[in-house]
Amino acid sequence: MTLRIHASEVRNRIGEILARVRYGGELVLVERRGKPVAAILSIEEYHRLDEIRRQWEALQRRRRFQTIRASAAENDLSEEEAFRLLQEG
C-alpha cells in the first residue's frame, strides 16, 4: 500500500510514517502541490533498488564495451582508438 502525504505533514507525522514504512512495508510518497517530490521506503527496499541500479549500470558498461569492440573491429582500429573516438563524439 502507498500512503500519500503532503510535505508539510511529514514533520508532525514522522514517527507514524517510519512505523508504517518499517513494520507495515508501506511506501510513502511525499507531495507538494499535489505532485510527488520524494519517497520514503524501507531500508530493505532501498537496498533492492540500489542493487537493481548497480546491475543496470554494469549492463550499460558491458554494452558500451561491446559497442567499442564492434566499432574497433569494423573500422580496423584498436579498442583504445575506438574508445577515444567514442568519448570525443
PDB file of N, CA, C and O in Angstrom, chain B, residues numbered from 101:
ATOM      1  N   MET B 101       0.843  -1.189   0.000  1.00  0.00           N
ATOM      2  CA  MET B 101       0.000   0.000   0.000  1.00  0.00           C
ATOM      3  C   MET B 101       0.885   1.248   0.000  1.00  0.00           C
ATOM      4  O   MET B 101       1.979   1.257   0.565  1.00  0.00           O
ATOM      5  N   THR B 102       0.393   2.273  -0.632  1.00  0.00           N
ATOM      6  CA  THR B 102       1.137   3.527  -0.712  1.00  0.00           C
ATOM      7  C   THR B 102       0.364   4.627   0.000  1.00  0.00           C
ATOM      8  O   THR B 102      -0.820   4.850  -0.251  1.00  0.00           O
ATOM      9  N   LEU B 103       1.066   5.301   0.892  1.00  0.00           N
ATOM     10  CA  LEU B 103       0.498   6.451   1.596  1.00  0.00           C
ATOM     11  C   LEU B 103       0.991   7.705   0.892  1.00  0.00           C
ATOM     12  O   LEU B 103       2.184   7.841   0.618  1.00  0.00           O
ATOM     13  N   ARG B 104       0.083   8.612   0.603  1.00  0.00           N
ATOM     14  CA  ARG B 104       0.443   9.908   0.020  1.00  0.00           C
ATOM     15  C   ARG B 104       0.253  10.949   1.119  1.00  0.00           C
ATOM     16  O   ARG B 104      -0.787  10.998   1.777  1.00  0.00           O
ATOM     17  N   ILE B 105       1.274  11.776   1.302  1.00  0.00           N
ATOM     18  CA  ILE B 105       1.218  12.756   2.380  1.00  0.00           C
ATOM     19  C   ILE B 105       1.829  14.075   1.896  1.00  0.00           C
ATOM     20  O   ILE B 105       2.809  14.084   1.151  1.00  0.00           O
ATOM     21  N   HIS B 106       1.243  15.160   2.327  1.00  0.00           N
ATOM     22  CA  HIS B 106       1.773  16.470   1.958  1.00  0.00           C
ATOM     23  C   HIS B 106       3.057  16.720   2.734  1.00  0.00           C
ATOM     24  O   HIS B 106       3.183  16.319   3.891  1.00  0.00           O
ATOM     25  N   ALA B 107       3.995  17.375   2.099  1.00  0.00           N
ATOM     26  CA  ALA B 107       5.303  17.637   2.708  1.00  0.00           C
ATOM     27  C   ALA B 107       5.179  18.335   4.055  1.00  0.00           C
ATOM     28  O   ALA B 107       5.969  18.066   4.959  1.00  0.00           O
ATOM     29  N   SER B 108       4.208  19.223   4.206  1.00  0.00           N
ATOM     30  CA  SER B 108       4.068  19.951   5.465  1.00  0.00           C
ATOM     31  C   SER B 108       3.629  19.042   6.619  1.00  0.00           C
ATOM     32  O   SER B 108       3.796  19.409   7.782  1.00  0.00           O
ATOM     33  N   GLU B 109       3.078  17.878   6.320  1.00  0.00           N
ATOM     34  CA  GLU B 109       2.636  16.950   7.362  1.00  0.00           C
ATOM     35  C   GLU B 109       3.737  16.008   7.832  1.00  0.00           C
ATOM     36  O   GLU B 109       3.615  15.395   8.892  1.00  0.00           O
ATOM     37  N   VAL B 110       4.783  15.888   7.072  1.00  0.00           N
ATOM     38  CA  VAL B 110       5.822  14.897   7.376  1.00  0.00           C
ATOM     39  C   VAL B 110       6.409  15.108   8.763  1.00  0.00           C
ATOM     40  O   VAL B 110       6.534  14.151   9.527  1.00  0.00           O
ATOM     41  N   ARG B 111       6.767  16.327   9.102  1.00  0.00           N
ATOM     42  CA  ARG B 111       7.391  16.595  10.400  1.00  0.00           C
ATOM     43  C   ARG B 111       6.482  16.159  11.549  1.00  0.00           C
ATOM     44  O   ARG B 111       6.950  15.557  12.515  1.00  0.00           O
ATOM     45  N   ASN B 112       5.210  16.455  11.451  1.00  0.00           N
ATOM     46  CA  ASN B 112       4.281  16.121  12.529  1.00  0.00           C
ATOM     47  C   ASN B 112       3.978  14.631  12.615  1.00  0.00           C
ATOM     48  O   ASN B 112       3.593  14.140  13.676  1.00  0.00           O
ATOM     49  N   ARG B 113       4.148  13.908  11.513  1.00  0.00           N
ATOM     50  CA  ARG B 113       3.761  12.502  11.486  1.00  0.00           C
ATOM     51  C   ARG B 113       4.929  11.560  11.230  1.00  0.00           C
ATOM     52  O   ARG B 113       4.721  10.407  10.853  1.00  0.00           O
ATOM     53  N   ILE B 114       6.166  12.043  11.431  1.00  0.00           N
ATOM     54  CA  ILE B 114       7.326  11.242  11.064  1.00  0.00           C
ATOM     55  C   ILE B 114       7.373   9.905  11.800  1.00  0.00           C
ATOM     56  O   ILE B 114       7.736   8.893  11.201  1.00  0.00           O
ATOM     57  N   GLY B 115       7.017   9.877  13.073  1.00  0.00           N
ATOM     58  CA  GLY B 115       7.018   8.620  13.819  1.00  0.00           C
ATOM     59  C   GLY B 115       6.055   7.603  13.213  1.00  0.00           C
ATOM     60  O   GLY B 115       6.405   6.439  13.022  1.00  0.00           O
ATOM     61  N   GLU B 116       4.859   8.052  12.920  1.00  0.00           N
ATOM     62  CA  GLU B 116       3.855   7.190  12.287  1.00  0.00           C
ATOM     63  C   GLU B 116       4.337   6.731  10.911  1.00  0.00           C
ATOM     64  O   GLU B 116       4.201   5.561  10.554  1.00  0.00           O
ATOM     65  N   ILE B 117       4.894   7.653  10.156  1.00  0.00           N
ATOM     66  CA  ILE B 117       5.364   7.331   8.807  1.00  0.00           C
ATOM     67  C   ILE B 117       6.445   6.261   8.855  1.00  0.00           C
ATOM     68  O   ILE B 117       6.393   5.280   8.114  1.00  0.00           O
ATOM     69  N   LEU B 118       7.424   6.458   9.730  1.00  0.00           N
ATOM     70  CA  LEU B 118       8.514   5.486   9.830  1.00  0.00           C
ATOM     71  C   LEU B 118       8.008   4.121  10.271  1.00  0.00           C
ATOM     72  O   LEU B 118       8.491   3.099   9.783  1.00  0.00           O
ATOM     73  N   ALA B 119       7.048   4.086  11.183  1.00  0.00           N
ATOM     74  CA  ALA B 119       6.477   2.811  11.626  1.00  0.00           C
ATOM     75  C   ALA B 119       5.758   2.116  10.472  1.00  0.00           C
ATOM     76  O   ALA B 119       5.893   0.906  10.287  1.00  0.00           O
ATOM     77  N   ARG B 120       5.003   2.880   9.705  1.00  0.00           N
ATOM     78  CA  ARG B 120       4.275   2.289   8.580  1.00  0.00           C
ATOM     79  C   ARG B 120       5.234   1.743   7.525  1.00  0.00           C
ATOM     80  O   ARG B 120       4.977   0.704   6.917  1.00  0.00           O
ATOM     81  N   VAL B 121       6.332   2.450   7.317  1.00  0.00           N
ATOM     82  CA  VAL B 121       7.322   2.000   6.347  1.00  0.00           C
ATOM     83  C   VAL B 121       8.054   0.776   6.864  1.00  0.00           C
ATOM     84  O   VAL B 121       8.196  -0.218   6.152  1.00  0.00           O
ATOM     85  N   ARG B 122       8.517   0.850   8.096  1.00  0.00           N
ATOM     86  CA  ARG B 122       9.337  -0.235   8.650  1.00  0.00           C
ATOM     87  C   ARG B 122       8.532  -1.485   8.938  1.00  0.00           C
ATOM     88  O   ARG B 122       8.927  -2.581   8.540  1.00  0.00           O
ATOM     89  N   TYR B 123       7.423  -1.340   9.616  1.00  0.00           N
ATOM     90  CA  TYR B 123       6.676  -2.516  10.064  1.00  0.00           C
ATOM     91  C   TYR B 123       5.530  -2.895   9.129  1.00  0.00           C
ATOM     92  O   TYR B 123       5.125  -4.057   9.080  1.00  0.00           O
ATOM     93  N   GLY B 124       5.016  -1.934   8.400  1.00  0.00           N
ATOM     94  CA  GLY B 124       3.894  -2.215   7.510  1.00  0.00           C
ATOM     95  C   GLY B 124       4.299  -2.411   6.067  1.00  0.00           C
ATOM     96  O   GLY B 124       3.472  -2.762   5.224  1.00  0.00           O
ATOM     97  N   GLY B 125       5.573  -2.184   5.779  1.00  0.00           N
ATOM     98  CA  GLY B 125       6.054  -2.357   4.414  1.00  0.00           C
ATOM     99  C   GLY B 125       5.478  -1.356   3.423  1.00  0.00           C
ATOM    100  O   GLY B 125       5.486  -1.594   2.215  1.00  0.00           O
ATOM    101  N   GLU B 126       4.982  -0.246   3.932  1.00  0.00           N
ATOM    102  CA  GLU B 126       4.369   0.745   3.045  1.00  0.00           C
ATOM    103  C   GLU B 126       5.414   1.638   2.387  1.00  0.00           C
ATOM    104  O   GLU B 126       6.524   1.816   2.888  1.00  0.00           O
ATOM    105  N   LEU B 127       5.023   2.176   1.273  1.00  0.00           N
ATOM    106  CA  LEU B 127       5.788   3.203   0.584  1.00  0.00           C
ATOM    107  C   LEU B 127       5.057   4.507   0.827  1.00  0.00           C
ATOM    108  O   LEU B 127       3.832   4.560   0.723  1.00  0.00           O
ATOM    109  N   VAL B 128       5.793   5.559   1.151  1.00  0.00           N
ATOM    110  CA  VAL B 128       5.176   6.858   1.410  1.00  0.00           C
ATOM    111  C   VAL B 128       5.648   7.842   0.350  1.00  0.00           C
ATOM    112  O   VAL B 128       6.848   8.062   0.181  1.00  0.00           O
ATOM    113  N   LEU B 129       4.705   8.424  -0.354  1.00  0.00           N
ATOM    114  CA  LEU B 129       5.020   9.461  -1.328  1.00  0.00           C
ATOM    115  C   LEU B 129       4.765  10.813  -0.687  1.00  0.00           C
ATOM    116  O   LEU B 129       3.670  11.081  -0.191  1.00  0.00           O
ATOM    117  N   VAL B 130       5.770  11.649  -0.700  1.00  0.00           N
ATOM    118  CA  VAL B 130       5.665  12.993  -0.150  1.00  0.00           C
ATOM    119  C   VAL B 130       5.349  13.925  -1.310  1.00  0.00           C
ATOM    120  O   VAL B 130       6.041  13.934  -2.328  1.00  0.00           O
ATOM    121  N   GLU B 131       4.286  14.711  -1.135  1.00  0.00           N
ATOM    122  CA  GLU B 131       3.820  15.565  -2.223  1.00  0.00           C
ATOM    123  C   GLU B 131       3.898  17.036  -1.864  1.00  0.00           C
ATOM    124  O   GLU B 131       3.816  17.428  -0.700  1.00  0.00           O
ATOM    125  N   ARG B 132       4.059  17.828  -2.899  1.00  0.00           N
ATOM    126  CA  ARG B 132       3.940  19.288  -2.815  1.00  0.00           C
ATOM    127  C   ARG B 132       3.062  19.708  -3.980  1.00  0.00           C
ATOM    128  O   ARG B 132       3.287  19.326  -5.128  1.00  0.00           O
ATOM    129  N   ARG B 133       2.071  20.495  -3.655  1.00  0.00           N
ATOM    130  CA  ARG B 133       1.134  20.963  -4.686  1.00  0.00           C
ATOM    131  C   ARG B 133       0.547  19.804  -5.489  1.00  0.00           C
ATOM    132  O   ARG B 133       0.318  19.909  -6.694  1.00  0.00           O
ATOM    133  N   GLY B 134       0.310  18.693  -4.783  1.00  0.00           N
ATOM    134  CA  GLY B 134      -0.315  17.535  -5.404  1.00  0.00           C
ATOM    135  C   GLY B 134       0.589  16.672  -6.265  1.00  0.00           C
ATOM    136  O   GLY B 134       0.124  15.724  -6.898  1.00  0.00           O
ATOM    137  N   LYS B 135       1.896  16.993  -6.296  1.00  0.00           N
ATOM    138  CA  LYS B 135       2.828  16.221  -7.106  1.00  0.00           C
ATOM    139  C   LYS B 135       3.875  15.553  -6.214  1.00  0.00           C
ATOM    140  O   LYS B 135       4.407  16.189  -5.304  1.00  0.00           O
ATOM    141  N   PRO B 136       4.174  14.281  -6.469  1.00  0.00           N
ATOM    142  CA  PRO B 136       5.207  13.595  -5.679  1.00  0.00           C
ATOM    143  C   PRO B 136       6.567  14.253  -5.855  1.00  0.00           C
ATOM    144  O   PRO B 136       6.992  14.547  -6.972  1.00  0.00           O
ATOM    145  N   VAL B 137       7.249  14.481  -4.722  1.00  0.00           N
ATOM    146  CA  VAL B 137       8.594  15.068  -4.776  1.00  0.00           C
ATOM    147  C   VAL B 137       9.635  14.168  -4.112  1.00  0.00           C
ATOM    148  O   VAL B 137      10.836  14.351  -4.312  1.00  0.00           O
ATOM    149  N   ALA B 138       9.175  13.199  -3.323  1.00  0.00           N
ATOM    150  CA  ALA B 138      10.095  12.298  -2.640  1.00  0.00           C
ATOM    151  C   ALA B 138       9.339  11.035  -2.237  1.00  0.00           C
ATOM    152  O   ALA B 138       8.108  11.000  -2.219  1.00  0.00           O
ATOM    153  N   ALA B 139      10.109  10.006  -1.918  1.00  0.00           N
ATOM    154  CA  ALA B 139       9.524   8.763  -1.445  1.00  0.00           C
ATOM    155  C   ALA B 139      10.277   8.313  -0.198  1.00  0.00           C
ATOM    156  O   ALA B 139      11.493   8.473  -0.098  1.00  0.00           O
ATOM    157  N   ILE B 140       9.539   7.753   0.739  1.00  0.00           N
ATOM    158  CA  ILE B 140      10.142   7.177   1.933  1.00  0.00           C
ATOM    159  C   ILE B 140       9.855   5.685   1.851  1.00  0.00           C
ATOM    160  O   ILE B 140       8.704   5.261   1.751  1.00  0.00           O
ATOM    161  N   LEU B 141      10.933   4.892   1.897  1.00  0.00           N
ATOM    162  CA  LEU B 141      10.781   3.456   1.771  1.00  0.00           C
ATOM    163  C   LEU B 141      11.681   2.751   2.766  1.00  0.00           C
ATOM    164  O   LEU B 141      12.602   3.351   3.321  1.00  0.00           O
ATOM    165  N   SER B 142      11.409   1.476   2.988  1.00  0.00           N
ATOM    166  CA  SER B 142      12.189   0.715   3.961  1.00  0.00           C
ATOM    167  C   SER B 142      13.632   0.576   3.480  1.00  0.00           C
ATOM    168  O   SER B 142      13.922   0.698   2.290  1.00  0.00           O
ATOM    169  N   ILE B 143      14.509   0.324   4.409  1.00  0.00           N
ATOM    170  CA  ILE B 143      15.918   0.153   4.056  1.00  0.00           C
ATOM    171  C   ILE B 143      16.100  -1.082   3.189  1.00  0.00           C
ATOM    172  O   ILE B 143      16.969  -1.108   2.317  1.00  0.00           O
ATOM    173  N   GLU B 144      15.283  -2.108   3.425  1.00  0.00           N
ATOM    174  CA  GLU B 144      15.355  -3.311   2.598  1.00  0.00           C
ATOM    175  C   GLU B 144      14.999  -2.990   1.152  1.00  0.00           C
ATOM    176  O   GLU B 144      15.677  -3.425   0.221  1.00  0.00           O
ATOM    177  N   GLU B 145      13.921  -2.219   0.976  1.00  0.00           N
ATOM    178  CA  GLU B 145      13.515  -1.836  -0.372  1.00  0.00           C
ATOM    179  C   GLU B 145      14.571  -0.954  -1.016  1.00  0.00           C
ATOM    180  O   GLU B 145      14.837  -1.084  -2.211  1.00  0.00           O
ATOM    181  N   TYR B 146      15.176  -0.063  -0.248  1.00  0.00           N
ATOM    182  CA  TYR B 146      16.253   0.780  -0.761  1.00  0.00           C
ATOM    183  C   TYR B 146      17.405  -0.082  -1.271  1.00  0.00           C
ATOM    184  O   TYR B 146      17.931   0.156  -2.358  1.00  0.00           O
ATOM    185  N   HIS B 147      17.797  -1.090  -0.476  1.00  0.00           N
ATOM    186  CA  HIS B 147      18.898  -1.961  -0.880  1.00  0.00           C
ATOM    187  C   HIS B 147      18.553  -2.736  -2.157  1.00  0.00           C
ATOM    188  O   HIS B 147      19.410  -2.915  -3.022  1.00  0.00           O
ATOM    189  N   ARG B 148      17.310  -3.193  -2.278  1.00  0.00           N
ATOM    190  CA  ARG B 148      16.886  -3.882  -3.504  1.00  0.00           C
ATOM    191  C   ARG B 148      16.982  -2.943  -4.711  1.00  0.00           C
ATOM    192  O   ARG B 148      17.494  -3.328  -5.762  1.00  0.00           O
ATOM    193  N   LEU B 149      16.498  -1.734  -4.558  1.00  0.00           N
ATOM    194  CA  LEU B 149      16.567  -0.769  -5.659  1.00  0.00           C
ATOM    195  C   LEU B 149      18.011  -0.409  -6.006  1.00  0.00           C
ATOM    196  O   LEU B 149      18.354  -0.256  -7.178  1.00  0.00           O
ATOM    197  N   ASP B 150      18.845  -0.276  -4.991  1.00  0.00           N
ATOM    198  CA  ASP B 150      20.254   0.042  -5.220  1.00  0.00           C
ATOM    199  C   ASP B 150      20.941  -1.090  -5.975  1.00  0.00           C
ATOM    200  O   ASP B 150      21.756  -0.836  -6.862  1.00  0.00           O
ATOM    201  N   GLU B 151      20.624  -2.324  -5.635  1.00  0.00           N
ATOM    202  CA  GLU B 151      21.205  -3.465  -6.326  1.00  0.00           C
ATOM    203  C   GLU B 151      20.752  -3.493  -7.788  1.00  0.00           C
ATOM    204  O   GLU B 151      21.552  -3.768  -8.682  1.00  0.00           O
ATOM    205  N   ILE B 152      19.473  -3.211  -8.027  1.00  0.00           N
ATOM    206  CA  ILE B 152      18.971  -3.140  -9.402  1.00  0.00           C
ATOM    207  C   ILE B 152      19.702  -2.040 -10.174  1.00  0.00           C
ATOM    208  O   ILE B 152      20.069  -2.233 -11.333  1.00  0.00           O
ATOM    209  N   ARG B 153      19.914  -0.890  -9.533  1.00  0.00           N
ATOM    210  CA  ARG B 153      20.644   0.213 -10.174  1.00  0.00           C
ATOM    211  C   ARG B 153      22.061  -0.209 -10.523  1.00  0.00           C
ATOM    212  O   ARG B 153      22.545   0.082 -11.618  1.00  0.00           O
ATOM    213  N   ARG B 154      22.736  -0.897  -9.596  1.00  0.00           N
ATOM    214  CA  ARG B 154      24.110  -1.343  -9.853  1.00  0.00           C
ATOM    215  C   ARG B 154      24.157  -2.336 -11.014  1.00  0.00           C
ATOM    216  O   ARG B 154      25.043  -2.269 -11.866  1.00  0.00           O
ATOM    217  N   GLN B 155      23.191  -3.258 -11.037  1.00  0.00           N
ATOM    218  CA  GLN B 155      23.143  -4.225 -12.132  1.00  0.00           C
ATOM    219  C   GLN B 155      22.908  -3.522 -13.464  1.00  0.00           C
ATOM    220  O   GLN B 155      23.529  -3.868 -14.469  1.00  0.00           O
ATOM    221  N   TRP B 156      22.015  -2.539 -13.474  1.00  0.00           N
ATOM    222  CA  TRP B 156      21.737  -1.773 -14.689  1.00  0.00           C
ATOM    223  C   TRP B 156      22.995  -1.051 -15.174  1.00  0.00           C
ATOM    224  O   TRP B 156      23.307  -1.067 -16.365  1.00  0.00           O
ATOM    225  N   GLU B 157      23.714  -0.419 -14.245  1.00  0.00           N
ATOM    226  CA  GLU B 157      24.933   0.294 -14.620  1.00  0.00           C
ATOM    227  C   GLU B 157      25.983  -0.667 -15.172  1.00  0.00           C
ATOM    228  O   GLU B 157      26.677  -0.340 -16.135  1.00  0.00           O
ATOM    229  N   ALA B 158      26.104  -1.847 -14.571  1.00  0.00           N
ATOM    230  CA  ALA B 158      27.057  -2.845 -15.065  1.00  0.00           C
ATOM    231  C   ALA B 158      26.661  -3.303 -16.465  1.00  0.00           C
ATOM    232  O   ALA B 158      27.524  -3.476 -17.326  1.00  0.00           O
ATOM    233  N   LEU B 159      25.378  -3.499 -16.697  1.00  0.00           N
ATOM    234  CA  LEU B 159      24.896  -3.885 -18.024  1.00  0.00           C
ATOM    235  C   LEU B 159      25.211  -2.797 -19.045  1.00  0.00           C
ATOM    236  O   LEU B 159      25.639  -3.090 -20.161  1.00  0.00           O
ATOM    237  N   GLN B 160      24.998  -1.546 -18.661  1.00  0.00           N
ATOM    238  CA  GLN B 160      25.297  -0.432 -19.566  1.00  0.00           C
ATOM    239  C   GLN B 160      26.787  -0.380 -19.893  1.00  0.00           C
ATOM    240  O   GLN B 160      27.162  -0.117 -21.036  1.00  0.00           O
ATOM    241  N   ARG B 161      27.640  -0.630 -18.895  1.00  0.00           N
ATOM    242  CA  ARG B 161      29.092  -0.642 -19.142  1.00  0.00           C
ATOM    243  C   ARG B 161      29.468  -1.773 -20.091  1.00  0.00           C
ATOM    244  O   ARG B 161      30.279  -1.584 -20.998  1.00  0.00           O
ATOM    245  N   ARG B 162      28.867  -2.973 -19.877  1.00  0.00           N
ATOM    246  CA  ARG B 162      29.151  -4.095 -20.769  1.00  0.00           C
ATOM    247  C   ARG B 162      28.705  -3.786 -22.199  1.00  0.00           C
ATOM    248  O   ARG B 162      29.424  -4.087 -23.152  1.00  0.00           O
ATOM    249  N   ARG B 163      27.528  -3.190 -22.349  1.00  0.00           N
ATOM    250  CA  ARG B 163      27.036  -2.838 -23.691  1.00  0.00           C
ATOM    251  C   ARG B 163      27.945  -1.811 -24.360  1.00  0.00           C
ATOM    252  O   ARG B 163      28.233  -1.899 -25.554  1.00  0.00           O
ATOM    253  N   ARG B 164      28.387  -0.843 -23.573  1.00  0.00           N
ATOM    254  CA  ARG B 164      29.280   0.181 -24.141  1.00  0.00           C
ATOM    255  C   ARG B 164      30.594  -0.440 -24.589  1.00  0.00           C
ATOM    256  O   ARG B 164      31.124  -0.104 -25.648  1.00  0.00           O
ATOM    257  N   PHE B 165      31.117  -1.353 -23.766  1.00  0.00           N
ATOM    258  CA  PHE B 165      32.363  -2.027 -24.122  1.00  0.00           C
ATOM    259  C   PHE B 165      32.168  -2.868 -25.390  1.00  0.00           C
ATOM    260  O   PHE B 165      33.042  -2.888 -26.257  1.00  0.00           O
ATOM    261  N   GLN B 166      31.032  -3.561 -25.502  1.00  0.00           N
ATOM    262  CA  GLN B 166      30.755  -4.356 -26.696  1.00  0.00           C
ATOM    263  C   GLN B 166      30.668  -3.460 -27.933  1.00  0.00           C
ATOM    264  O   GLN B 166      31.127  -3.837 -29.011  1.00  0.00           O
ATOM    265  N   THR B 167      30.079  -2.278 -27.774  1.00  0.00           N
ATOM    266  CA  THR B 167      29.988  -1.321 -28.873  1.00  0.00           C
ATOM    267  C   THR B 167      31.374  -0.869 -29.304  1.00  0.00           C
ATOM    268  O   THR B 167      31.658  -0.753 -30.496  1.00  0.00           O
ATOM    269  N   ILE B 168      32.231  -0.617 -28.329  1.00  0.00           N
ATOM    270  CA  ILE B 168      33.599  -0.196 -28.623  1.00  0.00           C
ATOM    271  C   ILE B 168      34.342  -1.296 -29.376  1.00  0.00           C
ATOM    272  O   ILE B 168      35.027  -1.028 -30.363  1.00  0.00           O
ATOM    273  N   ARG B 169      34.204  -2.530 -28.904  1.00  0.00           N
ATOM    274  CA  ARG B 169      34.893  -3.651 -29.558  1.00  0.00           C
ATOM    275  C   ARG B 169      34.388  -3.838 -30.986  1.00  0.00           C
ATOM    276  O   ARG B 169      35.174  -4.050 -31.909  1.00  0.00           O
ATOM    277  N   ALA B 170      33.067  -3.757 -31.161  1.00  0.00           N
ATOM    278  CA  ALA B 170      32.500  -3.927 -32.504  1.00  0.00           C
ATOM    279  C   ALA B 170      32.958  -2.806 -33.425  1.00  0.00           C
ATOM    280  O   ALA B 170      33.305  -3.048 -34.581  1.00  0.00           O
ATOM    281  N   SER B 171      32.960  -1.588 -32.918  1.00  0.00           N
ATOM    282  CA  SER B 171      33.401  -0.442 -33.716  1.00  0.00           C
ATOM    283  C   SER B 171      34.868  -0.585 -34.095  1.00  0.00           C
ATOM    284  O   SER B 171      35.254  -0.282 -35.224  1.00  0.00           O
ATOM    285  N   ALA B 172      35.670  -1.038 -33.169  1.00  0.00           N
ATOM    286  CA  ALA B 172      37.089  -1.219 -33.453  1.00  0.00           C
ATOM    287  C   ALA B 172      37.284  -2.261 -34.544  1.00  0.00           C
ATOM    288  O   ALA B 172      38.076  -2.061 -35.464  1.00  0.00           O
ATOM    289  N   ALA B 173      36.560  -3.376 -34.442  1.00  0.00           N
ATOM    290  CA  ALA B 173      36.702  -4.440 -35.434  1.00  0.00           C
ATOM    291  C   ALA B 173      36.229  -3.979 -36.813  1.00  0.00           C
ATOM    292  O   ALA B 173      36.874  -4.272 -37.820  1.00  0.00           O
ATOM    293  N   GLU B 174      35.106  -3.259 -36.861  1.00  0.00           N
ATOM    294  CA  GLU B 174      34.544  -2.807 -38.134  1.00  0.00           C
ATOM    295  C   GLU B 174      35.405  -1.753 -38.819  1.00  0.00           C
ATOM    296  O   GLU B 174      35.432  -1.672 -40.047  1.00  0.00           O
ATOM    297  N   ASN B 175      36.105  -0.950 -38.032  1.00  0.00           N
ATOM    298  CA  ASN B 175      36.858   0.181 -38.582  1.00  0.00           C
ATOM    299  C   ASN B 175      38.366  -0.018 -38.528  1.00  0.00           C
ATOM    300  O   ASN B 175      39.137   0.924 -38.714  1.00  0.00           O
ATOM    301  N   ASP B 176      38.778  -1.258 -38.270  1.00  0.00           N
ATOM    302  CA  ASP B 176      40.199  -1.587 -38.209  1.00  0.00           C
ATOM    303  C   ASP B 176      40.964  -0.658 -37.263  1.00  0.00           C
ATOM    304  O   ASP B 176      42.029  -0.137 -37.595  1.00  0.00           O
ATOM    305  N   LEU B 177      40.392  -0.473 -36.092  1.00  0.00           N
ATOM    306  CA  LEU B 177      41.007   0.354 -35.048  1.00  0.00           C
ATOM    307  C   LEU B 177      41.329  -0.517 -33.845  1.00  0.00           C
ATOM    308  O   LEU B 177      40.756  -1.591 -33.666  1.00  0.00           O
ATOM    309  N   SER B 178      42.249  -0.040 -33.029  1.00  0.00           N
ATOM    310  CA  SER B 178      42.459  -0.710 -31.746  1.00  0.00           C
ATOM    311  C   SER B 178      41.286  -0.349 -30.838  1.00  0.00           C
ATOM    312  O   SER B 178      40.597   0.642 -31.078  1.00  0.00           O
ATOM    313  N   GLU B 179      41.060  -1.138 -29.811  1.00  0.00           N
ATOM    314  CA  GLU B 179      39.985  -0.821 -28.871  1.00  0.00           C
ATOM    315  C   GLU B 179      40.220   0.528 -28.208  1.00  0.00           C
ATOM    316  O   GLU B 179      39.268   1.258 -27.932  1.00  0.00           O
ATOM    317  N   GLU B 180      41.477   0.864 -27.950  1.00  0.00           N
ATOM    318  CA  GLU B 180      41.805   2.154 -27.347  1.00  0.00           C
ATOM    319  C   GLU B 180      41.427   3.307 -28.276  1.00  0.00           C
ATOM    320  O   GLU B 180      40.892   4.322 -27.829  1.00  0.00           O
ATOM    321  N   GLU B 181      41.708   3.145 -29.565  1.00  0.00           N
ATOM    322  CA  GLU B 181      41.350   4.193 -30.528  1.00  0.00           C
ATOM    323  C   GLU B 181      39.833   4.343 -30.636  1.00  0.00           C
ATOM    324  O   GLU B 181      39.313   5.457 -30.684  1.00  0.00           O
ATOM    325  N   ALA B 182      39.134   3.219 -30.674  1.00  0.00           N
ATOM    326  CA  ALA B 182      37.672   3.275 -30.759  1.00  0.00           C
ATOM    327  C   ALA B 182      37.086   3.924 -29.507  1.00  0.00           C
ATOM    328  O   ALA B 182      36.150   4.718 -29.599  1.00  0.00           O
ATOM    329  N   PHE B 183      37.628   3.593 -28.351  1.00  0.00           N
ATOM    330  CA  PHE B 183      37.147   4.182 -27.097  1.00  0.00           C
ATOM    331  C   PHE B 183      37.373   5.685 -27.105  1.00  0.00           C
ATOM    332  O   PHE B 183      36.487   6.447 -26.720  1.00  0.00           O
ATOM    333  N   ARG B 184      38.544   6.116 -27.537  1.00  0.00           N
ATOM    334  CA  ARG B 184      38.848   7.546 -27.601  1.00  0.00           C
ATOM    335  C   ARG B 184      37.884   8.275 -28.526  1.00  0.00           C
ATOM    336  O   ARG B 184      37.385   9.350 -28.191  1.00  0.00           O
ATOM    337  N   LEU B 185      37.625   7.689 -29.689  1.00  0.00           N
ATOM    338  CA  LEU B 185      36.690   8.300 -30.638  1.00  0.00           C
ATOM    339  C   LEU B 185      35.276   8.387 -30.080  1.00  0.00           C
ATOM    340  O   LEU B 185      34.589   9.384 -30.299  1.00  0.00           O
ATOM    341  N   LEU B 186      34.834   7.365 -29.365  1.00  0.00           N
ATOM    342  CA  LEU B 186      33.506   7.395 -28.742  1.00  0.00           C
ATOM    343  C   LEU B 186      33.416   8.496 -27.687  1.00  0.00           C
ATOM    344  O   LEU B 186      32.389   9.163 -27.557  1.00  0.00           O
ATOM    345  N   GLN B 187      34.499   8.677 -26.941  1.00  0.00           N
ATOM    346  CA  GLN B 187      34.495   9.727 -25.906  1.00  0.00           C
ATOM    347  C   GLN B 187      34.486  11.115 -26.536  1.00  0.00           C
ATOM    348  O   GLN B 187      33.854  12.026 -26.003  1.00  0.00           O
ATOM    349  N   GLU B 188      35.167  11.290 -27.646  1.00  0.00           N
ATOM    350  CA  GLU B 188      35.223  12.583 -28.310  1.00  0.00           C
ATOM    351  C   GLU B 188      33.886  12.934 -28.966  1.00  0.00           C
ATOM    352  O   GLU B 188      33.500  14.103 -28.997  1.00  0.00           O
ATOM    353  N   GLY B 189      33.190  11.944 -29.480  1.00  0.00           N
ATOM    354  CA  GLY B 189      31.952  12.191 -30.222  1.00  0.00           C
ATOM    355  C   GLY B 189      30.791  12.195 -29.306  1.00  0.00           C
ATOM    356  O   GLY B 189      29.658  12.387 -29.748  1.00  0.00           O
TER     357      GLY B 189
END
